[in-house]
Amino acid sequence: MKTETLKLTIIANFIAVGVAIGYALAFLPNIEMVTMIIFIGGYLLGWRSGAFIGLATEFIYSNFNLYGPAPIHILVAQIFAMTTTGIVGGIAKNIGGVNLSSVASRIMFLVLGGAVTVFFDLVTTWADVFIIDAGMGFFMSRLIAGMPFFAVHIVSNAFIFFFLVHTLIQTLQKLPVFERIRNI
């Protein structure tokens, strides 16, 4: 199998796992692992592939959501935020990632997991406020009202990144399939 085809197959698998894990955890409010899957895809396959994984995963998940499709302005914001998450994953590899000590790596992933989740929550909240042409005061009131939900989302993702990302990346990098695509 050509390495380009192999890489596309891995990208498709990341998208499928991201969508599936999103549906599997949909019953838990504000707790999700889609962000982690997209981030790891970017880390292992590069920022361009990570961006595509984020775009495709969020497009599929949001349009075929168990609770109904997202309104277009929220969909665009979600896709933008998750595309950014894939890019951040690719950049994280260049700033050390799992090459750092285990503790430093986990702390870096905790911070990045929290940061991309804050970004997601801000962008999606802003999109909702923007579409109804409300001002900064309304945006701030939405942030304050949503704080308990944002807190659960941000803290849970930070912990998911802290406890899982380092180990999953190390494990996946050892697979022969990633050896073959490393230099694409």
C-alpha positions in Angstrom: 0.0 0.0 0.0 1.3 3.4 -0.9 2.2 5.6 2.0 -0.2 8.4 0.9 -3.1 5.9 0.8 -2.0 4.6 4.1 -2.0 8.1 5.6 -5.5 8.7 4.2 -6.7 5.5 5.7 -5.3 6.5 9.1 -7.0 10.0 8.7 -10.3 8.2 8.0 -9.9 6.1 11.1 -9.2 9.1 13.3 -12.4 10.7 11.9 -14.4 7.6 12.5 -13.1 7.2 16.0 -13.8 10.8 16.8 -17.4 10.6 15.6 -18.0 7.3 17.3 -16.6 8.4 20.6 -18.6 11.6 20.4 -21.8 9.6 20.0 -20.8 7.1 22.7 -20.4 9.9 25.3 -23.2 12.1 24.1 -25.3 11.2 27.2 -22.7 12.9 29.4 -23.2 16.6 29.4 -20.1 18.6 28.5 -17.8 15.6 28.9 -16.3 14.5 25.5 -13.2 13.0 24.0 -13.7 14.2 20.4 -11.2 17.1 21.1 -8.6 14.6 22.3 -8.9 12.4 19.2 -8.6 15.4 16.9 -5.6 16.7 18.8 -3.8 13.3 18.7 -4.5 13.1 15.0 -2.8 16.4 14.4 0.0 15.4 16.7 0.7 12.1 14.9 -0.1 13.1 11.3 0.9 16.8 11.2 -1.1 20.0 11.5 -2.6 19.8 7.9 -4.0 16.4 8.5 -5.1 17.4 12.0 -7.0 20.4 10.5 -8.7 18.1 8.1 -9.5 15.5 10.9 -11.0 18.4 13.0 -13.0 19.7 10.1 -14.4 16.4 8.9 -15.0 14.9 12.4 -16.9 18.0 13.6 -18.9 18.3 10.3 -20.1 14.7 10.5 -20.7 14.7 14.3 -22.6 18.0 14.3 -24.7 17.3 11.3 -25.7 13.8 12.3 -25.9 14.5 16.0 -28.2 12.4 18.1 -29.9 15.5 19.3 -30.3 17.0 15.8 -28.0 19.0 13.6 -26.4 22.2 14.8 -27.6 25.5 13.4 -25.3 26.7 10.6 -23.7 29.5 12.7 -22.9 27.0 15.5 -21.7 24.4 13.0 -19.3 26.9 11.4 -17.9 27.9 14.9 -17.6 24.2 15.9 -15.8 23.3 12.7 -13.5 26.3 13.1 -12.6 25.5 16.7 -12.0 21.8 16.0 -9.9 22.5 12.9 -7.8 24.8 15.2 -7.5 21.9 17.7 -6.1 19.6 15.0 -3.6 22.4 14.1 -2.6 22.9 17.7 -2.0 19.1 18.0 0.4 19.3 15.0 2.2 22.3 16.5 2.5 20.6 19.9 4.7 17.9 18.4 7.1 20.6 17.3 7.4 22.1 20.8 8.3 18.9 22.5 5.3 16.8 23.1 6.1 13.3 24.4 9.8 13.9 23.9 9.6 15.9 27.2 9.7 14.1 30.5 6.4 12.4 31.3 5.5 15.0 33.9 6.3 18.0 31.7 4.6 16.4 28.7 1.4 15.7 30.7 1.4 19.3 32.1 1.8 20.6 28.5 -1.1 18.4 27.3 -3.2 19.5 30.3 -2.7 23.2 29.5 -3.3 22.6 25.7 -6.4 20.6 26.4 -7.8 23.3 28.6 -6.8 26.0 26.1 -8.4 24.4 23.1 -11.6 23.7 25.1 -11.7 27.4 26.3 -11.3 28.4 22.7 -14.1 26.1 21.5 -16.5 27.4 24.2 -15.7 31.0 23.5 -16.0 30.7 19.7 -19.3 28.8 19.9 -20.8 31.2 22.4 -19.6 34.2 20.4 -21.2 32.7 17.2 -24.6 32.4 18.9 -24.4 36.0 20.2 -23.1 37.3 16.8 -25.9 35.8 14.8 -28.6 37.5 16.9 -26.6 40.8 16.7 -26.3 41.2 20.5 -23.6 43.2 22.1 -20.7 42.5 24.4 -23.0 42.7 27.5 -25.1 39.8 26.2 -21.9 37.9 25.3 -20.6 38.4 28.9 -24.0 37.4 30.4 -23.9 34.2 28.2 -20.4 33.4 29.5 -21.5 34.0 33.1 -24.6 31.9 32.8 -22.7 29.1 31.0 -19.8 29.1 33.5 -20.9 25.8 35.3 -21.1 24.1 31.9 -17.9 25.6 30.6 -16.1 24.6 33.8 -17.2 20.9 33.5 -16.1 20.9 29.8 -12.8 22.6 30.4 -11.8 20.7 33.5 -12.8 17.4 32.2 -10.9 17.9 28.9 -7.8 19.1 30.8 -7.9 16.0 32.9 -8.5 13.8 29.8 -5.5 15.4 28.1 -3.4 15.0 31.3 -4.1 11.3 31.8 -4.6 10.0 28.3 -2.9 12.0 25.6 0.8 11.3 26.5 0.1 7.5 26.9 -2.0 7.2 23.8 0.6 9.1 21.6 3.4 6.9 22.9 1.5 3.8 22.3 0.3 4.8 18.8 3.8 5.9 17.8 5.1 2.4 18.4 2.7 0.8 15.9 4.4 -0.2 12.6 1.9 1.8 10.6 3.1 5.1 12.0 6.7 4.1 11.3 5.8 3.8 7.6 4.2 7.2 7.4 6.5 9.2 9.6 8.4 10.7 6.7 5.5 11.7 4.4 
